[in-house]
């Protein structure tokens, strides 16, 4: 499958089957994160892969993971951040987002569903997972086998802004 085909196939899954994700598939998803680019190759990220019932319950105090058997908490390491010298913008959230996108696309390639979760209580998540002060949770990626019907790969033609509004050629 091409990258564009995978991107069109991916959709947000909010209902998961009661089935574990195979280690080989999870390893491929994590490898996709590992090869993702980061600003100045600083790699200011840390992933917490949560699969145990106890761990998922801890995350559940901060967010709804929709019954997914795996939740990856994507954190930005503020101590390793690259800062743009012109305006001081720190790129950790961007770097964490690129890793998350790579993982979502690989999960889709592996026949798994995902949902990118930003609606969570960061203070609760930090406390429950005992995250060090330098780590800030950016998002949670829920992963598992979808119990929802697949979304149409043609939906973007009606659910996205028209291409001429998105793109400006200069």
C-alpha positions in Angstrom: 0.0 0.0 0.0 1.3 3.5 -0.8 1.6 6.1 1.9 -1.3 8.0 0.4 -3.5 4.9 0.3 -2.6 4.3 4.0 -3.4 7.9 4.9 -6.8 7.7 3.2 -7.6 4.4 4.9 -6.7 5.7 8.4 -9.6 6.9 10.6 -10.2 7.6 14.3 -11.4 4.5 16.0 -13.4 4.8 19.2 -14.4 1.2 19.7 -11.9 -1.6 20.0 -12.2 -5.4 20.0 -11.2 -7.3 23.1 -8.1 -8.6 21.4 -4.4 -8.0 22.2 -2.0 -6.4 19.7 0.7 -8.8 18.6 4.2 -7.9 19.7 5.5 -8.0 16.1 2.9 -5.4 15.1 3.6 -3.2 18.1 7.4 -3.4 17.4 6.8 -2.2 13.9 4.7 0.7 15.1 7.5 1.7 17.6 10.1 1.3 14.8 8.1 3.8 12.8 8.3 6.3 15.7 12.0 5.5 16.0 12.8 6.6 12.4 10.6 9.7 12.5 12.5 13.0 12.0 12.9 15.6 14.8 14.2 19.1 14.7 18.0 19.1 14.6 17.8 15.3 15.3 17.5 16.2 19.0 14.9 13.5 19.6 13.2 15.2 22.5 10.6 12.5 23.0 9.8 9.6 25.3 7.1 7.0 24.7 5.3 5.1 27.4 3.7 1.9 26.0 0.8 0.9 28.3 -0.8 -2.5 27.9 -1.4 -3.8 31.4 -4.8 -3.5 33.0 -3.3 -1.5 35.8 -1.5 0.9 33.5 -4.6 1.4 31.3 -6.6 2.1 34.5 -4.1 4.8 35.4 -4.5 6.4 32.0 -8.2 6.0 32.3 -8.2 8.5 35.2 -6.9 11.1 32.8 -8.5 10.2 29.5 -10.9 7.9 27.6 -8.9 5.4 25.6 -12.1 3.7 24.2 -11.2 0.2 25.4 -8.0 0.0 23.3 -5.6 -2.7 24.5 -2.6 -0.4 23.9 -2.1 3.2 24.7 1.1 5.0 23.9 1.7 8.2 25.9 3.8 10.5 23.7 5.8 12.9 25.8 8.0 15.8 25.0 11.3 16.1 26.8 11.6 19.8 27.6 15.3 19.4 28.6 16.3 18.3 25.0 14.2 20.8 23.1 15.5 22.6 20.0 14.7 26.2 20.0 14.4 28.3 16.8 16.9 31.2 17.3 14.8 33.8 15.6 11.7 33.7 17.8 12.4 31.1 20.5 9.8 28.7 19.3 10.4 25.2 20.8 9.6 22.3 18.5 9.0 19.5 21.0 5.2 19.3 20.4 5.9 19.2 16.6 8.5 16.4 17.0 6.1 14.4 19.2 3.3 14.9 16.7 5.5 13.6 13.8 6.3 10.5 15.8 2.6 10.0 16.5 1.7 10.4 12.9 4.3 7.8 11.8 2.9 5.4 14.4 -0.7 5.9 13.2 0.2 5.2 9.6 2.2 2.1 10.5 -0.7 0.8 12.7 -3.0 1.3 9.7 -0.6 -0.7 7.5 -0.6 -3.4 10.2 -4.4 -3.7 10.1 -4.9 -1.9 13.4 -7.1 1.1 14.3 -6.0 4.2 16.2 -7.2 7.4 17.7 -5.1 10.4 18.6 -6.2 11.6 22.0 -5.4 15.2 23.1 -8.5 15.5 25.4 -6.8 14.4 28.6 -5.9 15.8 32.0 -2.1 16.3 31.8 -1.7 16.8 35.6 -3.5 13.6 36.4 -1.6 11.7 33.7 1.8 13.0 35.0 0.9 12.0 38.5 -0.5 8.5 37.6 2.5 7.6 35.5 5.0 9.3 37.8 6.5 11.3 34.9 9.6 13.3 35.7 9.4 17.1 35.6 11.2 17.3 32.2 8.5 15.3 30.4 5.2 16.7 29.3 2.6 14.4 27.8 1.6 15.7 24.3 -0.9 13.1 23.3 -2.0 9.5 23.8 -2.3 7.1 20.9 -4.8 4.4 21.4 -4.2 1.3 19.3 -6.1 -1.9 18.7 -8.4 -3.9 16.4 -11.3 -1.8 15.4 -14.9 -2.8 16.0 -16.1 0.0 13.8 -16.8 -0.3 10.1 -14.0 1.0 7.9 -14.4 4.6 6.8 -14.6 5.4 3.1 -11.2 6.2 1.5 -13.1 8.8 -0.6 -14.5 10.7 2.4 -11.9 13.4 2.2 -13.4 14.8 -0.9 -16.4 15.9 1.2 -15.0 16.1 4.7 -12.0 18.3 4.0 -11.8 21.8 2.7 -11.4 22.1 -1.0 -7.9 21.8 -2.3 -7.9 25.3 -3.7 -8.6 26.6 -0.1 -5.9 24.5 1.4 -3.2 25.3 -1.2 -1.9 28.6 -2.5 0.7 28.6 -5.3 3.0 31.6 -5.4 
